[in-house]
Amino acid sequence: MLMEPRLKSGLWVKAQVRLCDIRFQSVAVSRRGDPDAGGIVLKLLRNQSQCLLLRRVTTEAGGQSWMIVGGTAEISEEKAVAYIEREIKWDRDLWVVEIEDYDERYELDGPLTV
């Protein structure tokens, strides 16, 4: 199986911060992980109490995609925080990026898998 080349996690996060700045979307890196190969959780804030939580995953073909955490819908802020805290216990290299996406303008850089 041939793996497609990937950006280092730290570089990918920097690029997302820059893209959000260009689009005038608020973004925060709430946790910095391993700059080379840390996992990434993306928290898209949709309103005051709901968010879409996504985890970057590798597909069977070796490509990158995004998996919705908690099923197929938005989850509460409390559930998102609890998930992130659990994941950090298992993965100390995890990155967490939060983006205010109230008008759902943010575009993922890979396919969404369910």
C-alpha positions in Angstrom: 0.0 0.0 0.0 1.4 3.4 -1.0 0.9 6.2 1.5 0.5 9.7 0.1 2.8 12.3 1.4 1.5 14.4 4.4 2.2 17.7 5.9 3.7 17.7 9.4 1.0 18.4 12.0 2.5 21.7 13.1 2.8 23.0 9.6 -0.8 22.0 8.8 -2.0 23.8 12.0 -0.1 27.0 11.0 -1.6 26.9 7.5 -5.2 26.6 9.0 -4.6 29.5 11.3 -3.4 31.6 8.3 -6.4 30.5 6.2 -8.8 31.5 9.0 -7.0 34.8 9.3 -7.5 35.5 5.6 -11.2 34.6 5.9 -11.7 36.6 9.1 -12.6 33.6 11.1 -11.6 33.4 14.7 -9.3 30.5 15.4 -7.4 29.3 18.5 -4.9 26.5 19.0 -6.0 25.4 22.4 -3.5 22.6 22.6 -0.2 22.1 20.9 0.9 18.6 20.1 3.9 16.9 18.4 5.0 19.2 15.6 5.8 16.3 13.3 3.2 13.7 13.7 0.7 14.6 16.4 -3.0 13.8 15.9 -5.4 16.6 15.2 -8.8 17.3 16.6 -10.8 20.1 15.0 -13.6 21.8 17.0 -15.9 23.9 14.8 -18.0 26.1 17.1 -21.5 26.4 15.5 -23.4 28.3 18.2 -23.0 29.1 21.9 -23.5 25.5 23.1 -23.0 23.2 20.1 -20.0 22.3 18.0 -18.9 19.8 15.3 -15.9 17.8 16.6 -13.7 16.2 13.9 -10.7 13.9 14.2 -8.1 13.6 11.4 -7.7 9.9 10.5 -5.8 7.9 7.9 -7.9 5.9 5.4 -7.3 2.3 4.4 -5.8 3.6 1.2 -3.3 5.7 3.2 -4.9 9.1 2.5 -6.2 11.7 5.1 -9.8 12.2 5.9 -12.0 13.6 8.8 -14.2 11.6 11.1 -17.1 13.2 13.0 -16.7 12.5 16.7 -19.9 11.4 18.4 -21.8 10.2 15.4 -23.0 12.3 12.5 -24.1 15.5 14.2 -23.1 18.4 16.3 -22.5 17.7 20.0 -22.6 19.9 23.1 -19.6 21.8 24.3 -19.5 19.7 27.4 -19.3 16.4 25.4 -16.6 17.9 23.2 -14.5 19.0 26.2 -14.9 15.5 27.8 -13.8 13.8 24.6 -10.8 16.0 24.2 -9.7 15.4 27.8 -10.0 11.6 27.4 -8.1 11.7 24.2 -5.2 13.8 25.7 -4.8 11.1 28.4 -4.1 8.6 25.6 -2.4 10.8 23.1 0.0 13.4 24.7 0.9 14.6 21.2 -2.6 15.7 20.2 -3.3 19.1 18.7 -6.7 20.8 19.3 -7.7 23.6 16.9 -10.9 25.6 17.6 -12.6 27.6 14.9 -15.6 29.9 15.2 -17.7 28.6 12.3 -21.2 30.0 13.0 -22.0 30.4 9.3 -20.4 27.1 8.4 -17.9 28.6 6.0 -14.9 26.5 7.0 -13.8 24.0 4.3 -12.2 20.7 5.3 -9.0 19.8 3.3 -10.1 16.2 3.0 -13.2 14.0 2.7 -15.5 13.4 5.6 -15.9 9.8 6.7 -18.7 8.5 8.8 
